[in-house]
C-alpha cells in the first residue's frame, strides 16, 4: 500500500517580500520533497497570484 502522506513543501531562503517602485510583492520560491524542480510564485497587493513552474527551475536562484 502506498504512503498517502502529503509531500513536504520546502521554501527557499530567497523567499521574501519585495518593494518595487512603491509596490509590494510577496515572492515565494519552493519545491516539494518529492520533486527537484523549483516553483516561483508572486502575489501583488491585490492578491493576484502568478505562478511560474513550466518548465520547473533547476535551482532556486534561477527562479
trRosetta pair geometry for C-beta under 8 A, 3 or more apart (Angstrom, degrees):
i j d omega theta_ij theta_ji phi_ij phi_ji
7 32 4.1 51 121 179 135 117
7 33 4.7 -163 -172 44 91 88
7 34 4.5 -94 -112 0 140 107
7 35 7.6 59 161 1 165 87
8 32 6.8 137 74 -163 45 64
8 33 4.0 58 47 -31 91 128
9 30 5.5 10 -179 177 96 134
9 31 7.7 165 -153 86 57 29
9 32 5.9 -42 -98 -103 56 66
9 33 7.8 -87 -56 -21 19 82
10 30 6.2 156 80 -158 47 78
10 31 5.4 -18 60 65 100 77
10 32 7.1 136 12 -130 86 14
10 33 6.3 111 -28 -70 111 68
11 15 4.8 -34 178 -10 110 152
11 28 6.6 -69 -132 -159 105 92
11 29 7.1 103 -163 76 64 57
11 30 4.8 -37 -101 -96 57 99
12 15 5.4 135 67 -27 74 86
12 29 3.9 -22 28 92 133 107
12 30 6.5 -135 -7 -77 80 44
12 38 6.8 36 -50 -140 128 129
12 60 3.7 151 -113 -154 141 146
12 63 7.5 175 -6 50 161 133
13 60 7.7 104 36 116 68 155
14 27 7.7 -61 136 120 83 116
14 29 5.1 7 78 34 106 140
14 60 5.5 164 20 148 127 114
14 61 6.8 155 -53 -90 153 55
14 63 7.6 150 87 71 142 104
15 27 6.5 -164 -144 105 50 71
15 28 4.9 21 -132 -129 110 55
15 29 5.4 -144 -69 32 77 73
15 30 7.0 34 -74 -55 130 87
16 27 5.8 2 62 60 60 101
17 24 6.1 -1 -180 -170 108 101
17 25 7.0 164 -157 84 60 44
17 26 5.3 -30 -102 -103 80 63
17 27 7.2 158 -102 19 25 76
18 24 7.3 160 84 -150 40 54
18 25 5.2 -14 61 61 88 94
18 27 5.8 22 0 -5 111 123
19 22 7.0 5 -179 -112 98 14
19 23 7.1 153 -157 72 57 35
19 24 5.4 -26 -99 -95 74 68
19 25 7.8 173 -85 19 27 72
20 23 5.5 -31 70 63 74 89
20 25 6.5 5 12 2 109 117
23 44 6.9 -23 172 -148 113 100
23 45 6.7 -124 -161 -9 77 118
24 44 7.8 124 87 -159 57 54
24 45 5.4 84 61 -70 90 105
25 42 5.5 -8 -179 -167 120 98
25 43 6.8 152 -162 74 66 44
25 44 5.8 -34 -106 -100 80 57
25 45 7.9 -83 -79 -36 46 71
26 42 7.1 153 78 -155 53 46
26 43 4.5 -9 55 57 104 99
27 40 7.4 -25 -163 -164 89 86
27 41 7.4 147 -158 83 42 56
27 42 5.4 -7 -104 -104 71 80
28 40 7.7 150 84 -158 54 40
28 41 4.4 -13 62 64 99 106
28 42 7.8 -168 26 -73 66 38
28 43 8.0 27 1 -1 103 100
29 38 5.7 10 -179 179 93 119
29 39 7.1 171 -151 80 49 48
29 40 5.6 -12 -103 -103 81 65
29 41 7.6 -174 -76 24 35 73
29 57 7.9 -44 -153 57 108 146
29 60 4.9 108 140 -155 134 95
29 63 4.7 143 -128 88 118 143
30 38 7.0 151 81 -152 18 74
30 39 5.7 -24 67 56 70 95
30 41 7.3 -13 22 9 102 117
31 35 5.8 -137 -174 89 96 86
31 36 6.8 -6 -173 -174 151 18
31 37 6.2 164 -122 86 114 39
31 38 4.9 -72 -58 -98 106 54
31 39 6.5 144 -86 4 55 82
31 56 7.8 81 -112 -170 104 127
31 60 7.8 -110 -18 -77 110 94
32 35 4.8 55 55 28 95 98
35 56 7.2 -119 158 -133 118 169
36 56 7.8 124 91 119 62 139
36 58 7.5 10 132 -142 104 59
37 53 7.0 98 134 -164 121 89
37 55 7.5 -113 -138 159 137 72
37 56 2.4 25 -177 141 135 149
37 57 6.3 120 -168 50 74 44
37 58 7.0 -43 -115 -87 67 40
38 56 6.2 135 45 178 41 89
38 57 4.1 -45 64 71 100 103
38 58 7.4 -35 14 55 99 8
38 59 6.7 -17 -1 121 139 13
38 60 4.9 174 -116 -90 158 58
38 62 7.3 136 56 61 132 92
38 63 4.9 -107 118 -42 124 134
39 51 6.4 -7 179 -167 110 98
39 52 7.2 160 -164 80 62 51
39 53 4.2 -13 -118 -92 92 113
39 56 6.7 -50 -70 -130 66 90
39 57 7.5 -177 -66 21 20 99
39 63 7.2 62 114 -124 13 144
40 51 7.1 155 86 -156 55 48
40 52 4.4 -6 62 57 105 101
40 53 7.2 -175 29 -66 63 65
40 57 6.7 69 -30 -15 100 136
40 63 4.0 176 -66 -175 107 107
41 49 6.5 -13 -168 -167 95 99
41 50 7.3 161 -153 84 47 49
41 51 5.0 -8 -104 -105 80 81
41 52 7.8 -163 -71 24 40 65
42 49 7.4 153 81 -154 44 51
42 50 4.9 -12 61 59 94 98
42 51 8.0 -177 23 -77 63 39
43 47 6.4 -15 -170 -144 109 33
43 48 6.8 160 -150 77 61 42
43 49 4.9 -19 -96 -98 88 73
43 50 7.7 179 -78 20 41 66
44 47 7.3 -50 72 16 67 18
44 48 5.0 5 36 51 107 95
52 63 7.3 159 85 -149 111 88
53 56 5.4 2 -172 -94 74 72
53 57 7.9 -85 -126 -4 53 79
57 60 7.0 103 110 -99 130 24
57 62 4.5 178 -163 88 112 106
57 63 4.2 -133 5 -65 169 85
58 62 6.1 39 50 27 72 153
59 62 4.7 96 63 -2 83 104
59 63 7.7 -146 97 -10 50 81
60 63 5.7 -47 -159 23 43 114
